[in-house]
Amino acid sequence: MKKSLVALLFFAGVTVGTSVMAEESADAPRWYVSPGVGMMFFEGNQSTDEGLNMVLRLGYDISEHWSAEGGVSWAPNITSNGRNGSDDGCDAGDGYNFSGQNIEGVFVDGLYHFNRYSRWDPYLSSGMGYYHAHSHETFSDGESDCVLGPRVGVGLMYHLNDNWSLRADTHAFMALANDCEFIYTADAGVVYRFGGKSGKTTTTGVLA
């Protein structure tokens, strides 16, 4: 009898605790916007030097472990490293020795969170990306102005409260073009979450 009572109380506690966490998670803001700034790096024989890269993401927390986000990026001052220009004897008029050009990108990612409702929130991400450059000899060993391909990454958020977080991300982009090697990005920024019900406490333990 005592064992049955203890078991009943245990399962009742688990049920109540699960219900409370589910309610808190449902009340938490799910939409978020996240600006950031970082660097873009080019591997191998591409004709570009690394440069500043800015990103803006819009995301949605699907569940405790999964989020989906899309974003845009802008690298405003990418310059030539002169590699293809010196190899081919081309001058700046041929497009190889460009300077101060823009590279715009768009991407969609899925995020898997290990501890979404904890202060420290590490995650993995994977998705697709597309980059377009104003110089037509930027990618693929100086033969293309745009590349499309998959990307993978890792990141970490630190939740200050239910609405504001800090985040850092790094990604590796692999173009589908065989002669374009990896493009890497690293950035840091903030996250602002909106929606949900005000005045509720989520599992971060901070009032929204």
Solvent accessible surface area in square Angstrom, and as a share of the most:
residue,aa,sasa,rsa
1,M,195,0.87
2,K,170,0.72
3,K,176,0.75
4,S,72,0.46
5,L,93,0.46
6,V,98,0.56
7,A,43,0.33
8,L,118,0.59
9,L,112,0.56
10,F,127,0.53
11,F,130,0.54
12,A,48,0.37
13,G,43,0.42
14,V,75,0.43
15,T,85,0.49
16,V,93,0.54
17,G,34,0.32
18,T,83,0.48
19,S,63,0.41
20,V,68,0.39
21,M,104,0.47
22,A,59,0.46
23,E,101,0.45
24,E,41,0.18
25,S,21,0.14
26,A,64,0.49
27,D,9,0.05
28,A,5,0.04
29,P,5,0.03
30,R,59,0.21
31,W,116,0.41
32,Y,1,0.00
33,V,49,0.28
34,S,0,0.00
35,P,60,0.38
36,G,13,0.12
37,V,79,0.45
38,G,14,0.13
39,M,71,0.32
40,M,0,0.00
41,F,80,0.33
42,F,31,0.13
43,E,63,0.28
44,G,43,0.41
45,N,59,0.30
46,Q,2,0.01
47,S,0,0.00
48,T,6,0.03
49,D,54,0.28
50,E,95,0.42
51,G,8,0.08
52,L,76,0.38
53,N,2,0.01
54,M,64,0.29
55,V,13,0.08
56,L,86,0.43
57,R,4,0.01
58,L,94,0.47
59,G,1,0.01
60,Y,72,0.27
61,D,1,0.00
62,I,98,0.50
63,S,44,0.29
64,E,91,0.41
65,H,66,0.29
66,W,129,0.45
67,S,2,0.01
68,A,43,0.34
69,E,9,0.04
70,G,25,0.24
71,G,13,0.13
72,V,77,0.45
73,S,8,0.05
74,W,111,0.39
75,A,0,0.00
76,P,29,0.18
77,N,91,0.46
78,I,0,0.00
79,T,45,0.26
80,S,20,0.13
81,N,50,0.26
82,G,23,0.22
83,R,99,0.36
84,N,12,0.06
85,G,4,0.04
86,S,90,0.58
87,D,104,0.54
88,D,88,0.46
89,G,68,0.66
90,C,32,0.19
91,D,89,0.46
92,A,69,0.53
93,G,77,0.74
94,D,70,0.36
95,G,17,0.16
96,Y,34,0.13
97,N,56,0.29
98,F,24,0.10
99,S,89,0.58
100,G,40,0.38
101,Q,16,0.07
102,N,38,0.20
103,I,1,0.00
104,E,61,0.27
105,G,4,0.04
106,V,79,0.45
107,F,15,0.06
108,V,94,0.54
109,D,8,0.04
110,G,29,0.28
111,L,1,0.01
112,Y,71,0.27
113,H,1,0.00
114,F,98,0.41
115,N,74,0.38
116,R,9,0.03
117,Y,24,0.09
118,S,48,0.31
119,R,87,0.32
120,W,151,0.53
121,D,0,0.00
122,P,46,0.29
123,Y,4,0.01
124,L,86,0.43
125,S,8,0.05
126,S,61,0.40
127,G,21,0.20
128,M,79,0.35
129,G,4,0.04
130,Y,82,0.31
131,Y,11,0.04
132,H,68,0.30
133,A,1,0.01
134,H,113,0.50
135,S,15,0.09
136,H,111,0.50
137,E,20,0.09
138,T,0,0.00
139,F,0,0.00
140,S,5,0.03
141,D,53,0.28
142,G,2,0.02
143,E,130,0.58
144,S,28,0.18
145,D,45,0.23
146,C,52,0.31
147,V,6,0.04
148,L,88,0.44
149,G,0,0.00
150,P,42,0.26
151,R,11,0.04
152,V,89,0.51
153,G,12,0.11
154,V,78,0.45
155,G,12,0.11
156,L,70,0.35
157,M,0,0.00
158,Y,70,0.26
159,H,3,0.01
160,L,80,0.40
161,N,46,0.24
162,D,10,0.05
163,N,33,0.17
164,W,116,0.41
165,S,1,0.01
166,L,84,0.42
167,R,9,0.03
168,A,50,0.39
169,D,9,0.04
170,T,60,0.35
171,H,8,0.03
172,A,22,0.17
173,F,3,0.01
174,M,93,0.41
175,A,8,0.06
176,L,110,0.55
177,A,42,0.33
178,N,160,0.82
179,D,63,0.33
180,C,8,0.05
181,E,66,0.30
182,F,73,0.30
183,I,1,0.01
184,Y,84,0.32
185,T,9,0.05
186,A,42,0.32
187,D,12,0.06
188,A,55,0.42
189,G,18,0.17
190,V,57,0.33
191,V,0,0.00
192,Y,80,0.30
193,R,5,0.02
194,F,79,0.33
195,G,50,0.48
196,G,49,0.47
197,K,127,0.54
198,S,102,0.65
199,G,55,0.53
200,K,82,0.35
201,T,55,0.32
202,T,5,0.03
203,T,44,0.25
204,T,19,0.11
205,G,57,0.55
206,V,37,0.21
207,L,119,0.59
208,A,42,0.32
